[in-house]
Amino acid sequence: MEASAGTAIYPLHRCKTIHLVRHAQAVHNVEGETDHSAYMKPEFFDAQVTPLGWSQVDRLREHVTKCGFANKVELVICSPLMRTMQTAAGVFGGENYINGVSAPPLMVENAGNSGRPAISSFGSPPFLAVETCRERLGVHPCDKRRSVTEYRTLFPAIDFSLMESDEDVLWEPNDRETYDSLAARGMKFIDWLWTREEKEIAVVTHSGLLWHTLRRYSKECHPTVRHEVSKYFANCELRSLVLVDRSMLGSDSSSCNYPGKIPAGLDLPSDVADKKQIEEAHEN
């Protein structure tokens, strides 16, 4: 039987599962998706999740719990903007925060005028804010972030240690990031995931970054697969993908492979039998 060209096998330790999530509906989406010029409104600065968006968050939280992978996620990475951190905390965080619990809240009560109770970090995976997975930079006020100092008061249990600047020095009021730059940044972010030891990671980010990045990654795939991978994300949509290390970016070894024949040493009957089988295979 000839091997099928439509399948591929990779070592397990050179694969990661990434759960990609677009943030829930935020205030700028309501107008902006029908009138693109609305994204320029100053009042949409660092746009927060809408009441409908919070309903989307609750539904996705219920889904990931029923699927069982909520307990498998080892790390939650989020873009450091209000709508992504609200979504990440709501979907992957602990239950409502209770005073006296030693774990700090992931999100304080009414963060971003959400009207929501505080969300606990107790029992949840670590949360890490990463600037590289932000939305397309520049011009649109909704894509400008607040200071890390302010975010730390609103999201106490999110780790902001990778943020290089307290203020937003990446967003420019008159210079919009190019699509090529956005895609390259997204690919750099995906490559960076290989430096993490976690094997199952959730990423809460933005439609623009996801669309342009995944189109680059899937360009060699079958058209059906490419469409499935890179089609536009709806608000609060989750798409789980397997990330494969084809370029030996990762250097870790398998934790579950077993070499056999331990302890090492000459076992003449077995060694002779193995050699005979190999010779017969070559003859045939």
N, C-alpha and C positions, 0 to 999 in steps of 0.2 A: 504494500500500500504506500503510495507516495504521500509525503507530508503536505498538508494544506498551507498555502501561502497566507491564509486569512487568520492564522493563529500565531501566538508568540508565547514563549515561556521566559520568565525572569526569576532570579533568586528572590525569595521573600524579603530578605533583609535589604534588598535594593528597591523596595517599594514602600510608599507611604499612602495612606488614605487621607484625602483632604476633603472636608465638607465645606463647600463654598456657599456663602449666604449673602444675598443682597439685603441691605437694610430695609426695614419696614417703611411704609409710606410716611414721608415727612412733609412739612407744610409747603415746601417749595414744589413738590411733585404735583400737588393739587392743581395749581395753575400752570406750572411749567411744562407739563406733558401735553397740554393743548395749546399753550402760547409760550413758545420758547423764550420770548423776550422777558417773561416774568422772572426768569432766573437772575435777572439783573437787579431785582428789587433789594434795597438795603435791609429791609425788615426780615429777609430770609437768611440773614447772617447765621452761619452754623445751625442750619435748620433742624428743628426737633421733630420727633415722631408725632403724628396726629392721633386723635382718638381711634380712627379706623386703623391706623398703623399698629396701635397697641393691641387691637383685636387680632391683627395678623400675627403679632408676636405671640399672643396666647395660643393661637392655633398651631403655630410652628413648634412651640414648646411641647404641646400635647403630642404632636407627631413624633418628635425626636425621642420623647419618653416612651411612646408605644413601640417605636422601632427598636429600642434597646441601645442605640448607640450614644445616647446622652451620657451613659455611664462608661462608655469606652473612650470618649474624647479625653486626651491627655493635656491639651492646651487649647485655649481660645485666643486667637489673635484678632484684634480689631483695629480698624482705622481710627485715628484719634479725632473723631468728629462726634458731635452730640448724637446724631441719629444712629450711627453705627454702634456706639457704646451703649446707648439705650437698648438697641435691638439685641446686642450680644448678652447684656446682663439679663434681659427679660427671657431670652430663649435658653441660655445655658447656665444661668445663675442658680443659687439655692432658692429656698422658699422665702416668704416675706420675713424681713429682718425683725428679730425680737430683742428688745433691750436686755442686756445681761449676757448675751451670747458673745463668746470671746472673739469670734471671727469678725473682722470689720465688714461693713456693708459693701457690696459691689456698687450699688447705687443708692444714694440717700433719698429720703422721701421727697417727692415732687421735683426731682432733678429735671431741669429743662422744662419747667411748668407742665410736667407730665400728669400731675394729679394722681400719681401712682405711689403706693407704699414703698418703703425702702426694701431693697432686694439683698438678701444675705449672700455672703461668699461661703458660708458653711456647707461643706459637702460638694462644692463645685470645683472644676479644674482651675488651674491658674489662668489669669487673664493678662494679656500683654498687648500694649498699644504700640503699633509699628507705623511709622510715618510713610514708609515705602508703599503701603497699600492704600493710600489716600486716593480720593477721586481726582480727576483732571484738575490741575492747578491753575489758578489765576482767574481774574475778571469777575466770575460769579461769586457774590457774597456768601451764598449757601455753602461754598466749598472752602471758606476761610475758617480756620479753627480759633478757639479761644486759647488763652495761655495754659500751660501745663499746671501752673499754680492753681488756677480756677478749677480745672478738671479734677485735680486731686481732692478738692473739697467735695465734689459731686460724686466721684467714683473712687472712694478711698482704697478699695482692694484691687484696683487695676494697676498693674506695674507700668510705670512710665519711664523706667530707667534707660530705655533705648532712645528716648527723645533727646536730641542734641541741643535744642533751644527751647527756652521757656515760651517765648513769643513765636508766632508763625512767621518765619523768615522765607518760606517757600512760595507763599501766595503773593502774586503781584497784581495790582489793580488794573494794569493796562497791558498785561502780557499773558496770553492764554497758552498753556502747554500744548505742544503739537501732539498729534495722534501717534506719531512714531516715537516720540519721547515717552509718552504714556505707556505704550506697549513695551518699550525697552525697560522701563521702570518696573512694570508688572512682571516681566520675565526675570528680572534681577531679584525681585521679591520671591518668586517661585523657587529660583535656584538657592536663595538664602534658606528656604525651608529645609534644604538638605544639611545645613549646618546644625539643625536642631536634632536632639536625640529622640524626640517624640515621634511615634509612628502613626498616630491618629490625631489630626489637627483640624479644628474648625476655624474658618476665616470669615469674619463679617466685614464686608467691604462695599464697593459701589459698582453700579451697572457699567459705567464707562470703562473703568479699569478691567473688570471681568471680561467684557466683550472684546476689547482690543487685545488683551493678553491671550485669551483662549483661542482667538482666531489665529494668532501666530503659532501657538503650540499645536493646533490641530490641522495645520495646512497640508500635512502629508497623509492625513487619515482618509479613509473612505468617505465620500460625500455625506452619507447618512450619519456616520459617526461624527464628522466635523459639525454637521448641523446640530446634533444632539449636545455636543460639548460646548459649542460657542454661540448658540442662539441667545438672543437678548434675555436677560434675567428680569422677571417680574419682581415687584416689591415683596420682600420676605420669602423669596424663592430659595430653596436649598437644592444644591446639585452635588452629589458625592462622586469623586473621581479618584482614580489610582494614579499616583505620580511615580514614574519609573525612572530610575537612575541609569540611563543608557550611556552616559559619558563618564562613568566612574567618578562622579562628583563626591559621592559618599565614600567614607573610608572605614566605616564600621563593619564588623564581622557578624555573622549570624549568631543569634542566641539560641537557636533551636536545631540547627544542623548537627548531625552526629557522625563522626568519621568512621566508626566501626573498627573492629579488630583492636580493641583496647583491653589489656595493655599491649603495646607494640612488641613485636618479636616474631621469630620464625615459627610458623606453625606448618610444618612440612606437608601434611596431608591436604590442608586447606589451600596452601599456596600452590601446590602441584595441581590441584583440581582447577583453581582459578586460571593458571597458566594454560592448562589444556583447553579450557573453554574459550579462552581468547584466541588460541591457535586455530581451533576449529571454526570460530567465527570468521577469521581472516580467510580460511580456505574456502568457505562457502560464500 
